[in-house]
Structures are given as C-alpha cells and as structure tokens.
Amino acid sequence: SQWGIKWTLLVGLTLQLMGLGMLFGWQNSWSKSTAIIYVTIAQMLCGIAKDLTKLGGKTVTKLVTPEEKQGALFKLVSYITGWKNSLKGVGYFIGTHETWAGVNVFMILCAYPWAIIGLDSNLGTAKSKNVTLRDALFSGNHNLNWLSFARLFLFASRDLWFEVPLPFYLRAPACTRICQNVNSGCGGLGLARVTVGAFLAIYIILYGQMQAYTPQLVLNPLKQSPPNKWVEVLWGYLNCVPPFVLALMTLVSPEFQNQEYNQMLSTMIVGIVIFALIFAINSSIHSYLVVRYAEGDKVATSVGFYYMSNAAGRLMGTLVSGALY
C-alpha cells in the first residue's frame, strides 16, 4: 500500500509476463518431476500477478466511488469480480498453446502504457506511519477480520472438492463390479478429458457471470442490495445445502449405489450448477463487503489482507482434497 496502485499493477503485469514467458521454455523431454516443478513456478508467478492486479482493481473501486453511492460500488465490484472469473473460464478453452500464450503476452504489453501514463502515482498510497508489518499480516479492523476468516473457509470448502476430487471423479471409469471398492480407482463417471475440461470451463464462466450480475438478477429483486452482514449470513447458510444434498445422494441414493450412469451424471450437473450459482452470490457479497469495510488510506492493505485469507483457504482446501484423494 506504500507503493500505491500504479506500482502494484505494474509489478503484477511484469510477473504475469514472466509466468507466461516460462511457458515458451517448456521441453517435452523433461522428467515428470522437473515438469511439475517448472509449471508450479510459472503458475505461482501468474497467481501472484493475478492477485496484485485484482488488489489494484478492487482498491480503485473504493477510491473513486462516493461514500453515499454504495449501490454503485456493489455493482462495480461485482462486474470486476465476475468478468475476471469468466475470462478465467475462457482460458480453459484456449489452453496454454504457444500461439495463445503469445496473444496474452501482447495484451499485457498493451496494458503497460495505460498503467504508466494513465494512473496517478499517489493513487491508493497509504501514509508510511500508518502501514506496518503487523498491519499487513493482522488487520485491526474487526469487521474485516471476521469477513476474512469466513472467506478462508468459504474458499477452502469449494477447493476441497473442486481442485482434486471432482475432476478425478468425472474422469474415473465406472466400476464393473469385479474390482469394485478394491483400490481400483473406479466408481466415477468416465467422462473424456476434453469433456471434463469443457465442463469445468463452462462452470467457471457461469460462475463469473452470476457474480457480475448478482446485484441486478438476485439481490435487487429481493430488496437485499446493497448487502449487509445479515444478507451474507443468509446466503452463507444456503451455500451449505447443495454439498450436503450431493453428499447424501452419493452415499445413500440407489442411483449411485447401482452405478446408474445417466442419473449420476444429471445429479452431479444439477448439484454443481446450483452450488456454483449460490457460491457466486456469496463471493460477490464478500467482495463488496471487504471494500465497504476498508478504512481510509488503508484500503489496499485491507483488501490485500482479505485476499491473503482467500489464498490461504484455497491452499488449505487443495491440500486436504489431495490428501483425501
């Protein structure tokens, strides 16, 4: 936050270029361990870049929106959050082919002049005396602390089954009853790799669009816009329903016990879509509230702390899902 939004964005763009640039150095002759380490480093750089860019985008919305126009702030934050995620879904279709990696590099280079020339160096800059290491790691904002704590578990609960178990379940072949439940890796839906990729891409795009239009499609008609903490509590509890129902279905329903393919597939699709829509509403409300609760010239620090909790939750969910798998 001492650097301001301009330098935060420029560092993010630079790290994104470095991560994408590493893809051009890929060698098919590498061992599996070397390839995993290389891709992990590239993905790490791109992930840091994404969060720095997102930090700048969310902070600016607070700085340019008058305090009395909270409805406009909610819509602006929802648009930025939703379209960011929808473009991630488009990336699933495009993949990391060199041609498209080159297109991404070109688009990032086009953004540099706008960031350098168009942004004020003082935008989002906090006073040095207000920013300490403790501020960066432990927010003194009571509302933000609770919201960040909730965010950690919200995203851990999603990635607990979306990062590892769900893709493997969609890909794993159905059991033939000969080797059933004997560590065979069967029991899934047996979908093709391309189908699974397309399914996850469509899910992310749908999720992003629901985020973007949450104010207009959901909360405005329900008289819940701009949202407060009670609105988030309501939607947080509603978000628990789809995973609970899916868990019961997979454990006790005759369709899953008898491996009835069509019924299993339709149940999973309906359950995941409902979960995605409710989760998107939750995420949109969260993204607005963190900007709403951010204080004075510590907006960037507050938003950064919040997304640190977001990343910690995703890490926790991914590690637990991998361990369970």
Helices and strands as residue ranges (DSSP letters): H 5-23, H 32-64, H 70-94, H 98-118, G 128-130, H 133-137, H 142-162, H 165-171, H 193-212, H 214-214, I 215-219, H 229-238, H 241-252, H 254-257, H 261-293, G 296-298, H 299-324
